[in-house]
Amino acid sequence: MSTATKVNVHNFSAGPCILPQEVLRKAAESIVEFENTGLSIIEMSHRSKPFEGVMVKAQQLVKELLGAPEGYQVVFLGGGASMGFHMIPQNYLRPGGKSAYVHTGEWAGRAIKEAKLAGETVVVASSEDKNFSYIPKGFEVPADADYFHFTSNNTIFGTQYKAFPKSTVPLICDMSSDIFSRPVNVADFALIYGGAQKNMGPAGATVYLFDPAQLGRTGRKLSPMMDLANHAAKESMYNTPPVYAVYVSMLTMQWMKDQGGVKEMERRNAAKAKLLYDTIDRLPMFKGTTAVEDRSMMNATFVMTDAALEPSFDALWKAAGISGIRGHRSVGGYRASMYNALPIESVQVLVDVMEEFSKKNG
């Protein structure tokens, strides 16, 4: 059994995410005392040398793991990606300009809603017509847009971009639920951002990785709290950062690096997804809810062909120590979230339960 899983609990929660056991142990120790300082990580000053070292290392690991070009900057802020939905038009949308978005689900929709408060917002494509069960393709981004925004993975509906859209305008992506799960050509993006609580760490921190040359072009006078360039200039210390969330994120990113980096995460995630999706497709009692070509490696959504059997199935997976696979109310059924730290052994336990249930009830 991998050391990344909790004893007797197979955590498929959509977020906050499962974290590696070695990260949890180190994080727990730091609550009592951080690196022989005599202080807990959660009671020391964010301006202290020990925590400044944590922040610097966390920023370096983001750039190293994703292969960011020289000059790209990293900041860690609070407020979640939902704060980012508001910050992005503030930093990239000119007064009188327009932004372009693709609508692929709940979080993309919230980003669009925030952008509309700031100025003209064009929805260039949407999958709402089929309850967000696919990724739109073949759309065009207006060449006069100030930026183009999309959400790379959709936790609720279980869809994921397999190839990123191309754009002649600055490209911005909310990668909250699949950042660090696969390689990304960062140079294609003006900004990548995401909440920590899926693949990177605990809830409370949001990472922004961006090209500073793309900022400061809107002519807007920004509040310092909304200004990404200001936060970068202050090394994420303009106000008190989410200290513990940044620290645990740093530990998790170091774990990823030690495991072989993002390429290794992609290999493991592809194996886990194949194991589960092959089972869903093979067993007539289960059915996937998304277009096959757009299935997420992070969040597999499926339903039972006979919903009346759900209580019996629920009892079986709960008895096996499986946690967090009930689907979102927008989709129903089940959602198995398979973030980086979830071992393939946990997916095998779920597959075994599905097989057993099918034999008994098929």
N, C-alpha and C positions, 0 to 999 in steps of 0.2 A: 504494500500500500504506500502511495506517495506521501511524503511528509507535508505536502501542500494541503491535505484535506483534514478536516476535524474528525476525530474518532466517532464513528457511528452516525455522523451527520454528513449528508451529501447536499451541499448548498448551491441550489440553482436560482437563488434570488436574483431578480432583475436589478437590484441596487437598493442600498449599498451592497457592494460586491463581496465575494469571497476573497480573502487575502491569504498569502502563503503563511504557513504555520511559523516558519522561522522569522518572518516579519512581525507577526503578532507577538511572539516571545520577546523579541528585541524591543518592540514598541511598549510592551507591558513593563519591561525592566526600566525603561526610560521614565515611566510615570513616577517611579520611586526615586531613581537617581539617574541623571544623564551624564554618562562618560566621566565618572569620578569627579564631578563638579560639586557634589553635595546638594545639588538642586534638582528638582524634577524638571523635565522638559516643559511642562505646562505652567511652571511658576517662574522661569527665568526670563529675563528681558529679551525681547526680540532684537534689541540693539547690542546684546552681548556678543563677544567674539565666538563662543561656541555655536550660538544659533546663526550668526552670520555665515559661519562655515557650512551649516546645514543648507541654508538658502542658496549659497553659491554652488554647492554640489548638486542640489536639485535642479537648478537651472542648467548646469553643464550636462547632466544626465539626459534631460529632455532633448537637448540639441544633439547629443551623441547618439542616443538611441534612434532618433528619427533622421539623422544625417542632415541636419539643417545647414544651409550654406553659411559662409562667413558673413557676419554682420547681423544675422537674425537675432532677435532679442526674446527673452522669456520673462514673463511676470506671473506671479501667483496672487490671486485676489480672492475675496469672499464673494458671496452673492449667487454662486452657482452659474451655470450657463444661462439661466434666466436673466441674470443681470447683464450677461453678454449680449442677449437679444436687444437690450436697450443701448448698450455702449457702442455696438457696431454701427448703427446709423449715425450716432453722434460723431464717431471718428472717421467715417468714410463717405457719408452722404452730404453733398453740397446743398445748401438752401436753394430751392428751385431745381435741384437735380432729381434723379430717380434711382431707385435700387431694383434689383431683379432677384426673384426667389423661386425655388421649386417647393411645392407643398406635398410632402410625403407622410404626414402624420401629425400627431399631437404637438411635438416639440417644434417641428418646422412651422406649424400653424401659429404657435405662440410667437416665434421669431417674426413672422410676417405681421402679426398684429402690432408688435412693438415698432416695426419699421414704418408702418402706416401712420403711426403717431408722429413720426419725424418728417415725413415727406412722401412724395409719390412713390408707390411700390407696385411693381408689375409682377404678377405671378405668371411665369412663363410656361409652367406645366404643373399638373396636379394628378394624383392618383386617387383622389377622393371619390371618384365615380365608382370605384370598386372597393370601397372601404380600405384604401391604402394597402392593398394586397400586392402591389407591384411597384417598380421604379419606372417613372416616365422616361422615355427615350426619344431622340430625334427632334428635340425642341431647339429653338434658337434663342440666344441671349442678346438683347438689344446692345448694339455697339456703343450707344451713347449712355448706357447705365454707368453709374459711379462704381458699382460693385455687383457681383453675383454671389448669392448665398445658397448653400444647400446643406442638408443634414446627411451624413455619410451612412448612418445606421439607425434603424428605427426600432427601439426596444419594444414598443407596444405591439406593433404589427409584424415584426420579424422580417423586415426587408433591409437590404444593404446594397449600396453601389458596388458593383464588381469592377467597373472602370469609372474613373472620375470624369465629370464633364470637363470639356475644354472651353475656355473663355478668353476673349481678347481684353476683357476688363478685369480688374482685380478680383481674384477668386477667394472666397471666404467659406470656411467649412466648420460646422459644429460636429466634432468627432467625439462627443462625450462618451458614447457607448462602444466605440471600437478603436480609440486611440491606442497605439502600441500593440495592436493585435496583428498588424501586417505592415510591410514597408510602405512608405509614402514619399513621393518626390516633393519635398517641402518647397523647393524653388518654384513650383507651379502656383503656390498659394501666397496671397498677401497676408492672410491670417488663418491659423488653425487654433481652435479653442475647444475646451471641454471640461466638464465637471470631473473631479477626481474619482468619483465613487463607483466606477465600473471596472476599470482595469488598473488604476493608478494608486488608489488609496482610499481613505475614509471620506465621507461627505464633509464638506466645509471648505474645500479649496477648488479653485478653477484655474487651469493653466491656459495662458495665451502665448502662442509662438508666432511671431510676426516679423515682417520686413519693415523696419522703421522708415525706409524711404517712401513707403506708401502712405504715411501719416502726415498730418498737417497740411492737407491740400483742400480742405473743405471751406476754409474761411470762417468756420464757426468759432465762437468764443466758448470754450468748454469749461465746465466745472472741473477743478483739479481731480475730483474723484472719478470723473468720467473720461479723463484724458489718459489713453494708454501710454503716450510718450512720457507723460509726467510720472506714471508708475514705473516705467522702465528707467527713467533718470534717477529715481529714488530707490532702485533695486528692490521693488516690491515692498518698500518700507515707508511709503508716504503716510500710511496709517498702519496700525498694528495688523500684521498678516495673520492668517489662520495657522498659528505656529505648529500645533500638533498634527494637523492634516498635512501640512507641507513636510514635516519630518517623516511621517509614515509613508507618504508618497515617495520621498527620497529613498527610504528603505526598500520599497517595492520596486522602484526603478533599478536600484542596485541589484536586487534579486533577478530582475529580468536580464540585466547585463550579464550576471554570473551564469545564468541558464543558457546563454548563447544569443541574447539580443532579440530584436523584433523578428528576424527571419525564423528563429527557432519557435517563437510564440506563434507565428503564422503556421508553421508545420504542425505543431500540436493542435492548434485550433481547427485546422482543416481535417485532421484525423478524427477529432471529437465530433465535428459536424457531420462528417461522412457516416460515422457509426450510427448516429441517431437518425439522420434523414433516411439512410438505407432501411432502417427498421420501420420507420413510419410508412415508407413506400411499400414495404414487403408485407406488412400485416394489415389485412382488410379492416380491422377494427379501428384503425387510426387513419387520419387524413391531414396532410399539411394544409395550411390556410393561405400560403403565399405562392406567387408565381415561382416555379422551380428555379428559373435562372436568376432570381433575385433573392433567394433564401439567405438569411443572415447566418454567418458563422457564430455570431454572439448570442442570438436569441431565436431559438427554434420554436415556432408556434404551430400547434396542431390541435385537432378536436377528435372526439370519438364519433364514429359513424352512427352509433346508438347512444344518444345522450343519457338515456335512462340507466346506463351501466356506469355512469361516472361515480356514484357513491361507492360502488364496489371497488372500482379501480383506485379511488382515493384512499380507501382503507389499506389496500395492498402496498402502494408506494409509501404511505406514511409508516407502515410497519417495517419497511426496508430502510428507514432512516433518511428518506428523501425529504428535502425541505424547499419550499418556495417555487413550485412549478404550476400553481394555478394561474390561468391566463388572465390578462387584463379584461375588465368588464366590456371594453370596446370590441373585443374579439371573442371572449369566452374560451372554453376549453382549457388548454395548457400552454405554458411557455417555459421552456428550459433554457435558462441563461447560462452560457458556457464561457465565462470570461477566462482570462489568461491563467489564473491560479487554480481553476477547477481541473483536477486530474482526470484523465480518461477513465480511470477506475470508477469514478462516480457516474460517468455516462454509461459505463457497462452495467452498473447496478440498475439504472433506470431502464436500460434495454432489456435486461433480464426480467424485470418486473413486467414490462410490456409483453414479452414473450410468454411468460407464465400466465398472465391474465388472458392472453389470446387462446392459449391451449385449453384453459378452463371454460372459456365462454364462447369460443369460436364455433 
